[in-house]
Amino acid sequence: MKISLGAFALALAYTGHEVLAAKSNHVRGVSDADQALYQPDENGNWACLNHPDIILPMARINDDYCDCPDGSDEPGTSACPNGKFYCVNKGHVPGYIPSTRVNDGVCDYDICCDGSDEWTGIVKCENKCREFAADYAKKQAEVRRIQVSGWNARVKLVTKAAAIRQALQKELSQLENQIAVSEARVVKAREDLKLAEIQSSSRVGTKGSPLLGRVKARIDEYQKAVAALTHRIRTLETRLAQAQDILQKLNEEYNPNYNDEGVKAAVKAYQEFKESDSGDEDYYRQYIDINEADDDELFSEEQIDIDPDIVEYDSYLPLQWRLWIHDQKTKLREFLIEHGLLADRKPSGETAGVANAKKERDAAERQNNELKSKRENVSKDLAADFGDDDVFRALSGDCMDIESGEFTYQMCFNDKITQKGKSGGPITLGNFDKIEGNKIYFAHGVKCWNGPNRSAIAEMQCGEKNKILSVSEPAMCEYFFKIVTPALCTTPPETDTTPKDEL
Ligand code: MAN
């Protein structure tokens, strides 16, 4: 219909012999810049722009018959379905309209404000470019205002992001120092624990203790024997003293004038006996005194439980060696237990020393792990890609909402997007994954019924403030957000870009 209308109009136009070119050689529907593409060759012919093998006489350009597959021979008519018509729109912004809309009886002011697309006169399209230009200028001014304001906001965001980064770097270096201290604490706590265990094992022990036990048993036996002997000695001493008393009496009271050879010999023997006293009483007396001392004092636990630092051969070794030896002993013990060569007798109770050392070791390790996990988080954060100039770093914690259909959606930068229905709590549509170009990707949301895990993409453009413009669900459980944010603003052009052409 359009073609026949166009053809009719063209036929009318041909009768006037003025249609193809407003000025000579000027091809309708082609911009001034592209006019050079429509020059004849030396034979007065022209080749289709994208099909140089199709050569036409110049008169076949804009003759309302489509010769070129790319539509390039009919820029000013509607003959080719894929052609495009250039509207000059003087005083405003030029535009291209699809050929099919040329001379279709409709004024396509949205593209051709000058009405040049309806040149056959089927419909009279007055030039509205002045009006359009004024409106356009207003819109452009608003766009520019947003660009400037958005850019200023972005500059602030970049400054904020730099401060956050600096603070994180400071935190990281503090953590490094704290970790170094904490590592040393862990090493010391572990060594202290091993030492405590070594000491404890010597006490409740597996090795030194049986020997000490045997020594103590033998001492007990000797002690009993000494006690028995001492008792015997005491008895004999008493009896000896009694005998001495008798003899002393005899010695003092006998009558030397009475010639009794038996008595005389006895007195003489007694005197010799007295003189022959060896005087070794002191010698054995000391042992008797020792034996009579308090047993508890002599054989108290403290004294029997000899300090392993003194009796253990490895106490003369450097600490590291002792720890190594302890490890080897532990391994050997485990090996023997595992192979049934040694009963798995655990020490009956933990000494306070070991318990305290364990507490300290656990606390040191816990602190060390916490610091390390903090360091990992900070390092990850610092290494993450937050877009050009790190700008999105400054937006962490900023959230925006939109209500759409039966749901309320919330997007939090660098965090997640949620969806909340009228009832029930929010569900996660996706967790922050990455920023690429003008898109933020959110992945691994809550699983879709009978489908994939929910995910979302937020497409950004420059805006004064963060705002969600729209949300859609192009495929089930795949969400698409359009948002504006200052983070996406670029340096605004120096001046207003509204065309200054005179009308
Ligand atoms: C919920 C919402 C929708 C989604 C369906 C899928 O109703 O998350 O967006 O399409 O689940 O079952």
Boltz pocket constraint, residues with backbone or C-beta under 6 A from the ligand:
constraints:
  - pocket:
      binder: B
      contacts: [[A, 419], [A, 448], [A, 449], [A, 473], [A, 476], [A, 477]]
      max_distance: 6.0
